[in-house]
Amino acid sequence: MKKAAVFMGSINDMPVVEKAAATMKEFGIEVSIHVLSAHRTPDAVAEFASGARENGYGVIIAAAGMSAHLAGVIAAHTPLPVIALPLKNQALDGMDALLSMVMMPPGVPVACVGIDCAKNAGYLAVQILGVDDETLMDKFAAFKKKQYEDCLKINEDAAAKYN
């Protein structure tokens, strides 16, 4: 199974970002976490991204707030899928990060989840890696089926209580 990498520009982002890593680990994916900045350590980011495919990675999640260039810088240096995770900040509640992540130039795409939606970033990474891994895709299909069944049970319980 291919590995996943999770990047954040600041250690302060860990409370949100660790949810993405934990989600992937629940499915048995090996995850590495990196605290590197598109602006402060651009060479280190480029070096990792450039060799990620050859080093066994299959997907990269990049979490950032404000100008949020991390996902784009990584995507510029790798052919791997990159998932952008915009982070909420005090100034604009993460809208600046979201918009900078989704407005990538042609030929340098990144997928993007909602602001602070780290679990969805993790689930999307699972789906991407599952395309070439039948066992992983089966695990994700079972997860989706359980969600469906849980929702039906909640509906049934609510109907019994309130109808």
N, C-alpha and C positions, 0 to 999 in steps of 0.2 A: 504494500500500500504506500502511496506517495505521502509525503509529509506536508504540513501546512505551516506557514510562518505568519506571525502576527506582529505588526509594527505599530509603535506609537511614538509620537514626537517628544513626550514628556512622561516621566514616571507618575506624575499627577493624574494621568489618564488611566492608570491601572484599574481603579475600581469599576470602570465601565468595560474596559478591554478584556479583563480576565473572564468575563462572562462568555465572550466568543471562544476563548481557548477552552474553557470548561465544557462548553457545548460540544465542541469537536472531540474532546477527550472522551465524552460519554459514548461516542460512536467508535472509539478505539483508534482515533487518528493521532499520530505523533505530532506534537505542536512545539515550535520554538518561538520564544517571545523576545522581541528586540526593542530597545528604547533608543531610537536613532531619529534624528531630525533632518528633514529635507533642506533646512536652512543652515543648521549648525554643523551637521556631519554629512554633507551631500556626497562626498567621496565614499564613505563607508556604506551609505544606502545604495549607491550605484554599484559598488563592488558586490554586495550581497545579491542584489537583484540580477545582476549580469550572470552570476553563477548559480542561481537558485535551481534552475531546471536540471543542470548537470549534477547538482548536489541532492537530487531526489525529491525536490519540492514539486507540488502540483498546483498550488494556489497560495496567494498571499492576501492577507487582510491588512489594510492600512488605515489606522484610526488617527484622526487629526481634527483640530478645531481651528477657528479663525481662518487664516488664508488657506489652510488645508491642502498644501501642495504635495504631501507625502505620497498619496496614491498615484498621482500623475507622474511624479519623479520615478517611482518604482515601475510603473507601467511603461515608461520610456526606455527602461533598461532590461525588460524581460518580455518574452513571448507568453509567459504564464498569465492566467486570469488573475486580475487584481480586484479585490472587493474593497470599496471605499466605505469607511464607517465615520460619518460626520459626528463630531462631538459638540455638545452644548457648551456655550460659554456665556459669560455675563453680558457682553456687549450686545449681541444680536441673537441670543438663544440658539446658536448653531445654524441659523439660516445662511450665514456667510460661508460656513464650511460646506453645507449641503450644496449650495449653488456652485461653488468653485469645484466641487467634486463631480457633479453631473455635467458640467459644461466643458468637457474635454474636446480637444481638436480631433478631426477625423484621423483615423489610423492609430490613435492612442486611447482606446476605450478603457473605461473602468466600470464595473458594476457598482451600484450604490444602494445601500439600505438606508432606512430612516435615521434621524438624529438619535444618537445613543442606543440604537437597536442592535446591540452587540450579539444577542442570541440569534437574530436573523442573519447576521453576517456569518456566524458559525454554521447555521443550518444551510445557508447557500454554499458555503465551502464544502460541506458534507455532500450536497447534491452534485457539485462540480466534480469532486473526487470520485463520487459514485458512478459517474458515467462510464468509467473504465474498470470498475470494481463491483462485480455483481453482489458480493457479500455485503459490501457497504450500502449499496442501493437497496438490498433486501431489508437491512436494518432500518434504513430511512423510511421505506414503505411501511414497515411494521409500526414505526413511530407515528406516521400519519394516520394509520388505521386506528391506533390507540387514541389519538386526539379525537377522531371522529366518534368513536364509541364513548369516550368520556363526555363529549358534548351532548350526545343523545341521552346519556344517563342524567346529566344535569337538567336537560329539558324535561325528561320524564319526572324527575324529583320535583321540579318547580311546578309542573302541571298538577301533580298529586297534592302539593301543599297549597297552591293558590287558586286552583280552579274548582 
